[in-house]
Each structure stands twice: as structure tokens, then as C-alpha cells.
Amino acid sequence: MRFQVAVAPSTIDGKGAFSQMHIPAKRKVGELIGEIISLRKGRKIAKTKKRIALVELDYKYALLAADNNNPLRYVNHSCSPNTYMRIFKHHVEFYTLRPIKKSEELTANYGETHHEGKLKCRCNAPNCVGKI
């Protein structure tokens, strides 16, 4: 982790990742770590869970970050995010889109998810599309 991030209750969903310091725009916050598994296995696991830290890396592999203490696994979805996920060679990195204040929740737009647009979005952003 390049910046201090802590896990705390989130108004968006369950737990969230919160900055413990000011983070400038366009900076790498850190990398999500986990187990590289087959995409098929990842989708099978996702069907049985309401919450899961799973990122599809490509057409063959996924990163399962469910069983570790990396706070970035708690980055919640927002339709108006303050970070973005960069997937590069089976690595998932988070970068800031704008300056982030101390104690602000880190969010990312998940894009397409295993929820297939059936999960209600709770980000409360003015531009919220309503579903994930």
C-alpha cells in the first residue's frame, strides 16, 4: 500500500475502504492481492455469494481476494467513483481519479459484474444508474 487505508462500516454497503490521509489525484493507492483462479471457478463461487471480492482479469482468469486482510478488497462500487481499477498482467491496482480527503471512502465503478444488473446500487451518487 502506498497510502494508509483502513476498513470501517460503509454507508454504501457493509464495510468500506477509507483513506487515512490525503491522497493526491492520479496516484496509485495500492494493489489488490489474492488468489489467481480460473474464471469458471470464480463465476461458480460468485453465484453462491452476496458479497465477494472477485475481479475478472481476462477471458481465462480471475483474482479472488476474499481471504486476505488487504483493505482494498473493501472498495465499494459508486457510479461517481474517486478511484479506478487498472488490470495489468493479472495485477489489480487502484488509482485516484481526483484528490481524496482523509477519512473519505474509496470507491470504484465496477462496470459489468456477476450481478448482471440485478443488484440495487446504493452509492447515492447524483448520477446513480440504480443497478449494478
C-alpha positions as CSV (number, residue, x, y, z in Angstrom):
1,M,0.0,0.0,0.0
2,R,1.3,3.4,-0.9
3,F,-1.2,5.3,1.2
4,Q,-2.8,4.3,4.5
5,V,-6.2,2.8,4.1
6,A,-8.4,1.4,6.9
7,V,-11.6,-0.7,6.9
8,A,-14.7,0.7,8.5
9,P,-18.5,0.5,8.3
10,S,-19.8,1.9,5.0
11,T,-23.0,3.7,4.2
12,I,-22.8,2.2,0.7
13,D,-22.6,-1.5,1.6
14,G,-21.2,-3.4,4.6
15,K,-17.6,-2.4,5.1
16,G,-15.6,0.1,3.1
17,A,-12.0,1.1,2.5
18,F,-11.3,4.6,3.9
19,S,-8.3,6.8,3.3
20,Q,-6.4,7.6,6.5
21,M,-4.6,10.5,4.8
22,H,-4.9,13.0,1.9
23,I,-4.2,11.2,-1.4
24,P,-3.5,13.4,-4.4
25,A,-5.1,12.9,-7.8
26,K,-3.7,10.4,-10.3
27,R,-1.7,8.4,-7.7
28,K,-1.5,4.7,-7.2
29,V,-3.2,3.8,-3.9
30,G,-2.1,0.2,-3.9
31,E,-2.7,-3.3,-5.3
32,L,-5.4,-5.8,-4.6
33,I,-3.9,-9.1,-3.7
34,G,-5.5,-12.5,-3.7
35,E,-5.5,-15.9,-5.4
36,I,-5.5,-16.3,-9.2
37,I,-8.2,-18.8,-10.1
38,S,-9.9,-19.9,-13.2
39,L,-12.7,-17.6,-14.5
40,R,-15.0,-20.6,-14.5
41,K,-14.3,-21.3,-10.8
42,G,-14.7,-17.6,-9.9
43,R,-18.1,-17.3,-11.6
44,K,-19.2,-20.5,-9.8
45,I,-18.2,-19.0,-6.4
46,A,-19.8,-15.7,-7.2
47,K,-23.2,-17.4,-7.8
48,T,-23.2,-18.6,-4.2
49,K,-22.2,-15.3,-2.5
50,K,-24.0,-11.9,-2.0
51,R,-20.6,-10.1,-1.4
52,I,-17.4,-11.3,-3.0
53,A,-14.1,-9.7,-3.8
54,L,-13.6,-11.1,-7.3
55,V,-12.1,-9.3,-10.3
56,E,-12.2,-10.9,-13.7
57,L,-8.7,-10.4,-15.2
58,D,-9.2,-11.7,-18.7
59,Y,-11.2,-14.4,-20.5
60,K,-9.4,-17.2,-18.5
61,Y,-8.5,-16.0,-15.0
62,A,-9.9,-14.1,-12.1
63,L,-8.5,-12.7,-8.8
64,L,-10.2,-13.9,-5.7
65,A,-9.4,-11.5,-2.8
66,A,-11.9,-12.9,-0.3
67,D,-9.4,-14.4,2.2
68,N,-6.9,-11.7,3.0
69,N,-6.6,-8.6,5.1
70,N,-5.9,-6.2,2.2
71,P,-8.2,-3.2,2.8
72,L,-8.6,-2.6,-0.9
73,R,-10.9,-5.6,-1.1
74,Y,-13.5,-3.4,0.6
75,V,-13.5,-0.7,-2.1
76,N,-17.3,-0.4,-2.8
77,H,-19.0,0.5,-6.1
78,S,-20.0,4.0,-7.0
79,C,-21.5,5.5,-10.1
80,S,-19.4,8.5,-9.3
81,P,-16.1,6.9,-8.2
82,N,-13.0,8.5,-6.8
83,T,-10.6,5.7,-7.9
84,Y,-10.4,3.3,-10.8
85,M,-9.1,-0.2,-11.1
86,R,-6.3,-0.9,-13.5
87,I,-5.8,-4.5,-14.5
88,F,-2.4,-5.2,-15.9
89,K,-0.8,-8.7,-16.3
90,H,-3.0,-10.3,-13.6
91,H,-2.5,-7.4,-11.2
92,V,-5.3,-5.2,-10.0
93,E,-4.2,-1.7,-9.0
94,F,-6.2,1.2,-7.7
95,Y,-5.5,4.8,-8.8
96,T,-7.1,8.0,-7.7
97,L,-9.3,10.0,-10.2
98,R,-9.2,13.1,-8.0
99,P,-7.8,14.2,-4.7
100,I,-9.2,12.2,-1.8
101,K,-9.7,13.6,1.6
102,K,-8.6,12.0,4.9
103,S,-11.5,9.6,6.1
104,E,-13.1,9.6,2.6
105,E,-14.4,6.2,1.4
106,L,-12.6,4.8,-1.6
107,T,-14.9,3.8,-4.4
108,A,-14.6,2.4,-8.0
109,N,-17.1,1.9,-10.8
110,Y,-17.3,-1.9,-11.0
111,G,-18.6,-1.8,-14.6
112,E,-20.1,-5.2,-15.6
113,T,-20.4,-7.5,-12.7
114,H,-21.6,-11.1,-11.9
115,H,-24.8,-9.4,-10.6
116,E,-25.8,-8.8,-14.2
117,G,-27.6,-5.6,-13.4
118,K,-29.9,-7.2,-10.8
119,L,-28.3,-5.8,-7.6
120,K,-29.6,-2.5,-6.4
121,C,-26.9,0.2,-6.3
122,R,-26.6,2.0,-3.0
123,C,-24.0,4.6,-3.9
124,N,-26.4,7.5,-3.6
125,A,-24.4,9.5,-6.3
126,P,-26.4,12.1,-8.2
127,N,-25.8,10.2,-11.4
128,C,-26.5,6.7,-9.9
129,V,-27.9,4.3,-12.5
130,G,-29.7,2.3,-9.8
131,K,-28.3,-1.2,-10.6
132,I,-25.0,-2.9,-10.6
